[in-house]
Amino acid sequence: MQRRRPSTRSVTVSTKGQVVLPAAIRRRMKIRPGTRLRLELPADGQTVILRSPAGEKTARIEDGFGLLKARRHVRIEDMDGARILTNLRSRERR
């Protein structure tokens, strides 16, 4: 089995304390927007270790597509909140 060499990259800290992770590292670690990461500062105080918590998956809205089954087809026009309330109120009056 081939072992990967450690990857070393330089990044710049912004005035807000933010850094941009290089795309190659994001791909390798499967980091997407919303991924929670853990930073560790060893006792030497000269190193920062970035870890992706094991077993934690990033939740995306697309991942839930198809989980709920509709009883009937609903048109986009019928999803308007104001229209739904108006229809419910008119049904209650009957």
WOQUIPE-V309132 format. One record per residue. N is the residue number from 1. PSI is psi in radians with two decimals (999 if undefined). D_CENTER is the distance of its C-alpha to the mean C-alpha in Angstrom with 1 decimal. Layout:
BEGIN
n=N psi=PSI d_center=D_CENTER
n=N psi=PSI d_center=D_CENTER
END
This chain:
BEGIN
n=1 psi=2.30 d_center=31.8
n=2 psi=2.33 d_center=30.8
n=3 psi=2.40 d_center=29.2
n=4 psi=2.47 d_center=26.7
n=5 psi=2.59 d_center=27.9
n=6 psi=2.43 d_center=25.9
n=7 psi=2.24 d_center=24.2
n=8 psi=2.22 d_center=25.1
n=9 psi=2.67 d_center=23.8
n=10 psi=2.41 d_center=24.6
n=11 psi=2.81 d_center=22.3
n=12 psi=2.40 d_center=23.5
n=13 psi=2.27 d_center=22.5
n=14 psi=3.04 d_center=22.3
n=15 psi=-0.34 d_center=24.4
n=16 psi=0.06 d_center=21.4
n=17 psi=0.28 d_center=20.8
n=18 psi=2.62 d_center=17.8
n=19 psi=2.67 d_center=17.6
n=20 psi=2.15 d_center=16.1
n=21 psi=2.29 d_center=15.4
n=22 psi=2.56 d_center=17.4
n=23 psi=-0.68 d_center=15.9
n=24 psi=-0.69 d_center=17.9
n=25 psi=-0.73 d_center=16.5
n=26 psi=-0.72 d_center=12.8
n=27 psi=-0.83 d_center=14.0
n=28 psi=-0.66 d_center=16.2
n=29 psi=0.00 d_center=13.7
n=30 psi=0.83 d_center=11.0
n=31 psi=2.18 d_center=8.6
n=32 psi=2.92 d_center=5.8
n=33 psi=2.31 d_center=4.4
n=34 psi=-0.18 d_center=3.1
n=35 psi=2.29 d_center=5.1
n=36 psi=2.33 d_center=8.3
n=37 psi=2.72 d_center=11.4
n=38 psi=2.26 d_center=15.0
n=39 psi=2.34 d_center=17.8
n=40 psi=2.44 d_center=21.3
n=41 psi=1.75 d_center=24.5
n=42 psi=2.92 d_center=27.4
n=43 psi=-0.45 d_center=30.9
n=44 psi=-0.35 d_center=32.0
n=45 psi=0.10 d_center=29.9
n=46 psi=-0.08 d_center=29.6
n=47 psi=2.51 d_center=26.5
n=48 psi=2.24 d_center=22.8
n=49 psi=2.22 d_center=21.0
n=50 psi=2.14 d_center=17.3
n=51 psi=2.53 d_center=16.0
n=52 psi=2.06 d_center=13.0
n=53 psi=2.25 d_center=13.8
n=54 psi=2.36 d_center=15.6
n=55 psi=-0.13 d_center=14.5
n=56 psi=2.19 d_center=11.1
n=57 psi=2.61 d_center=8.6
n=58 psi=2.22 d_center=4.9
n=59 psi=2.23 d_center=5.3
n=60 psi=2.57 d_center=5.5
n=61 psi=-0.60 d_center=8.6
n=62 psi=-0.48 d_center=10.5
n=63 psi=-0.40 d_center=10.6
n=64 psi=-0.01 d_center=12.8
n=65 psi=2.25 d_center=15.2
n=66 psi=-0.03 d_center=18.7
n=67 psi=-0.62 d_center=18.4
n=68 psi=2.32 d_center=20.6
n=69 psi=2.27 d_center=24.0
n=70 psi=2.50 d_center=25.8
n=71 psi=-0.48 d_center=29.4
n=72 psi=2.84 d_center=30.3
n=73 psi=2.32 d_center=29.1
n=74 psi=2.24 d_center=27.8
n=75 psi=2.67 d_center=28.2
n=76 psi=-0.70 d_center=25.8
n=77 psi=-0.52 d_center=28.8
n=78 psi=-0.07 d_center=29.1
n=79 psi=0.04 d_center=25.7
n=80 psi=2.12 d_center=26.9
n=81 psi=-0.76 d_center=26.9
n=82 psi=-0.71 d_center=30.3
n=83 psi=-0.71 d_center=31.9
n=84 psi=-0.80 d_center=30.7
n=85 psi=-0.72 d_center=32.2
n=86 psi=-0.77 d_center=35.4
n=87 psi=-0.73 d_center=35.8
n=88 psi=-0.75 d_center=35.3
n=89 psi=-0.69 d_center=37.9
n=90 psi=-0.58 d_center=40.3
n=91 psi=-0.64 d_center=40.1
n=92 psi=-0.55 d_center=40.8
n=93 psi=-0.37 d_center=43.9
n=94 psi=999 d_center=45.4
END
